[in-house]
Amino acid sequence: MIIDAHVHCTGRERVDDVLRSLDEAQIDMAVLLAPFLSDGYRLDDPVSLRHGNARLAQLVKGHEDRLVGFAVVDPRRPDAPDDLQRAVDQGLRGVKMVPSGWYPYDADVQPLFAKAHALKLPLLFHSGIFIDGRSGRFCRPTFFEALRDYPGLKVALAHLGWPWTDEAIAVGLIERIHGIAPDNVMFRFDISFGPPPAYRKEVLAKALSVLGPELLQFGSDCFLPCPGPRIAERRGWVADLLDQLEVDAPARERIWSGTAAAWLGLDVEAARADAARRAEQRPAQAAWPPRRAGGLFSSLLGGDGDRGSGFSPVCC
């Protein structure tokens, strides 16, 4: 089973196209983030975020076995807890936040964290540098330690906090030191592509060695609508790294699905049974396409996935 734990919506995708792209990439389930970076949607415009959340709720409706919708909210707003409750009532099952202009320890964002805690929602945060020119100073991994005031929260930090990957690993290590079971830890890390290609093997090797695969999960960081081969290419980058690092089958299964399943609170056995049925029904032409030659170590600023880039248009 493969879970893509980090997929962006733009407001232009249609559900049939999304499911077709996932089938082409052999992705069984995807976490879809409400639009906030595309035309008509902005993090500082709550009306647009509400519209995006509502649209995503309609998109995933009836496809909850494959599509997990995450609301996007600006936690600085006094009505942010109400916006989150509305999104959950509409059918969304988690929340994505981007510290841009606020720190995770700021007093005015705590009511939103408290609401997410009360609703027992999984959280996803951008962590690390932005590649679109915004300041990454709000997104250092240690700043998220403020969330320890909400025991039981399940948080994913995207991009392994690059370039502060050692700091991110240190944040995740604390609970491992204290013997907390991996499925119950507060912090896990999606390995969507924050680190440039030249850093990826070193970063993943460190994370595997210190944290283990139990705290790592796959995310493509693709922007919909996009063709399945683009998502598959990014999956291929991870597979290449796992091959180079000689990661065994149980560890790979954890990275591809187990960590995200625990984060999302899924019935893993039921999800795997559904994935197996889909694999049997998948048409031959939907097979995972060959990896692009040189894709993993392609140029740093080569454009989008169709041109073999190592990056999304924006990294969030």
KAGI-V465308 format. One record per residue. N is the residue number from 1. PHI is phi in radians with two decimals (* if undefined). OMEGA is omega as a letter, one per 30 degrees, with the letter a starting at -180 (* if undefined). Layout:
N_PHI_OMEGA / N_PHI_OMEGA
This chain:
1_*_l / 2_-2.15_l / 3_-1.99_l / 4_-1.62_a / 5_-1.59_a / 6_-2.82_l / 7_-2.27_a / 8_-1.61_l / 9_-1.64_l / 10_-2.04_a / 11_1.61_a / 12_-1.90_a / 13_-1.45_l / 14_-2.08_a / 15_-1.07_a / 16_-1.08_l / 17_-1.20_l / 18_-1.07_a / 19_-1.12_l / 20_-1.11_l / 21_-1.09_l / 22_-1.11_l / 23_-1.09_a / 24_-1.09_a / 25_-1.56_a / 26_0.99_l / 27_-1.76_a / 28_-1.46_a / 29_-2.62_a / 30_-2.40_l / 31_-1.58_a / 32_-1.76_a / 33_-1.72_l / 34_-1.01_a / 35_-1.17_l / 36_-2.66_a / 37_-2.03_a / 38_-1.68_a / 39_-0.98_l / 40_1.62_a / 41_-2.29_l / 42_-2.51_l / 43_-1.08_a / 44_-1.68_l / 45_-2.11_a / 46_-1.10_l / 47_-1.10_l / 48_-1.16_l / 49_-1.17_l / 50_-1.07_l / 51_-1.10_l / 52_-1.12_l / 53_-1.11_a / 54_-1.11_l / 55_-1.13_l / 56_-1.11_l / 57_-1.03_l / 58_-1.21_a / 59_-1.11_a / 60_-1.47_a / 61_-1.03_a / 62_1.52_a / 63_-2.22_a / 64_-1.14_l / 65_-1.28_a / 66_-2.20_a / 67_-2.11_l / 68_-1.95_a / 69_-1.58_l / 70_-1.96_l / 71_-1.22_l / 72_-2.09_l / 73_-2.37_l / 74_-1.73_a / 75_-1.22_a / 76_-1.29_a / 77_-1.37_l / 78_-1.02_a / 79_-1.62_a / 80_-1.04_l / 81_-1.03_l / 82_-1.17_l / 83_-1.08_l / 84_-1.16_l / 85_-1.05_l / 86_-1.07_a / 87_-1.11_l / 88_-1.15_l / 89_-1.07_l / 90_-1.38_l / 91_2.08_l / 92_-1.39_a / 93_-2.19_l / 94_-2.97_a / 95_-2.50_l / 96_-1.92_l / 97_-2.34_a / 98_-2.18_l / 99_-1.16_l / 100_-2.44_a / 101_1.69_l / 102_-2.61_l / 103_-1.82_l / 104_-1.07_l / 105_-1.69_l / 106_-1.12_a / 107_-1.11_a / 108_-1.32_l / 109_-1.69_a / 110_-1.14_l / 111_-1.02_l / 112_-1.21_l / 113_-1.07_l / 114_-1.09_l / 115_-1.15_l / 116_-1.06_l / 117_-1.12_a / 118_-1.11_a / 119_-1.47_l / 120_1.00_a / 121_-1.62_l / 122_-1.25_a / 123_-2.04_l / 124_-2.22_l / 125_-2.11_l / 126_-1.17_l / 127_-2.37_a / 128_1.68_a / 129_-1.29_l / 130_-1.72_l / 131_-1.79_l / 132_-1.81_l / 133_1.77_l / 134_-1.18_a / 135_-1.32_l / 136_-1.54_a / 137_-1.15_a / 138_-1.46_a / 139_-2.01_l / 140_-1.19_a / 141_-1.00_a / 142_-1.14_l / 143_-1.12_a / 144_-1.34_l / 145_-1.08_l / 146_-1.02_a / 147_-1.23_l / 148_-1.13_l / 149_-1.24_a / 150_-2.16_a / 151_-0.97_l / 152_1.74_l / 153_-1.06_l / 154_-2.04_a / 155_-2.09_l / 156_-1.98_l / 157_-1.79_a / 158_-1.34_l / 159_1.16_a / 160_0.90_l / 161_1.17_a / 162_-0.99_g / 163_-1.57_l / 164_-1.68_a / 165_-1.21_l / 166_-1.09_l / 167_-1.13_l / 168_-1.09_l / 169_-1.08_l / 170_-1.10_l / 171_-1.07_a / 172_-1.25_a / 173_-1.21_a / 174_-0.94_a / 175_-1.22_l / 176_-1.12_l / 177_-1.02_a / 178_-1.55_l / 179_1.31_l / 180_-1.28_a / 181_-1.03_a / 182_-0.94_a / 183_-1.23_a / 184_-1.90_a / 185_-1.22_l / 186_-1.36_a / 187_-1.91_l / 188_-2.33_a / 189_-2.36_l / 190_-1.54_a / 191_-1.77_l / 192_-1.05_a / 193_-1.49_l / 194_-1.46_l / 195_-1.12_l / 196_-1.07_a / 197_-0.89_a / 198_-1.14_a / 199_-1.72_a / 200_-1.11_a / 201_-1.12_l / 202_-1.07_a / 203_-1.12_a / 204_-1.16_l / 205_-1.08_l / 206_-1.10_a / 207_-1.10_l / 208_-1.12_a / 209_-1.18_a / 210_-1.60_a / 211_-1.63_a / 212_1.42_a / 213_-1.17_a / 214_-1.10_a / 215_-1.95_a / 216_-2.09_l / 217_-2.48_a / 218_-1.35_l / 219_-2.57_a / 220_-1.44_a / 221_1.05_l / 222_-1.39_l / 223_-1.90_l / 224_-1.39_f / 225_-1.34_l / 226_-2.59_a / 227_-1.24_l / 228_-0.97_a / 229_-1.03_l / 230_-1.20_l / 231_-1.14_a / 232_-1.09_l / 233_-1.07_a / 234_-1.22_l / 235_-1.05_l / 236_-1.10_l / 237_-1.04_l / 238_-1.16_l / 239_-1.03_l / 240_-1.04_l / 241_-1.11_l / 242_-1.11_l / 243_-1.11_a / 244_-1.08_a / 245_-1.55_l / 246_0.95_l / 247_-1.35_a / 248_-1.38_a / 249_-1.09_l / 250_-1.08_l / 251_-1.17_l / 252_-1.11_l / 253_-1.05_l / 254_-1.12_a / 255_-1.17_a / 256_-1.25_a / 257_-2.64_a / 258_-1.12_a / 259_-1.14_a / 260_-1.15_l / 261_-1.08_l / 262_-1.16_l / 263_-1.06_a / 264_-1.48_a / 265_1.25_a / 266_-1.46_l / 267_-1.36_a / 268_-1.10_a / 269_-1.13_l / 270_-1.13_l / 271_-1.12_l / 272_-1.17_l / 273_-1.11_l / 274_-1.09_a / 275_-1.11_l / 276_-1.14_l / 277_-1.12_l / 278_-1.13_a / 279_-1.07_l / 280_-1.19_a / 281_-1.59_a / 282_-1.18_a / 283_-1.18_a / 284_-1.04_a / 285_-1.24_a / 286_-1.60_a / 287_-1.08_a / 288_-1.02_a / 289_-1.22_l / 290_-1.04_l / 291_-1.25_l / 292_-1.18_l / 293_-1.08_l / 294_1.32_a / 295_-1.06_a / 296_-1.13_a / 297_-1.93_l / 298_-1.25_a / 299_-1.12_a / 300_-1.09_a / 301_-2.18_a / 302_-1.43_a / 303_1.81_a / 304_-1.50_a / 305_-1.04_l / 306_-1.15_l / 307_-1.87_l / 308_1.39_a / 309_-1.32_l / 310_-1.55_a / 311_-2.41_l / 312_-1.32_l / 313_-0.98_l / 314_-2.40_a / 315_-2.00_a / 316_-2.49_*
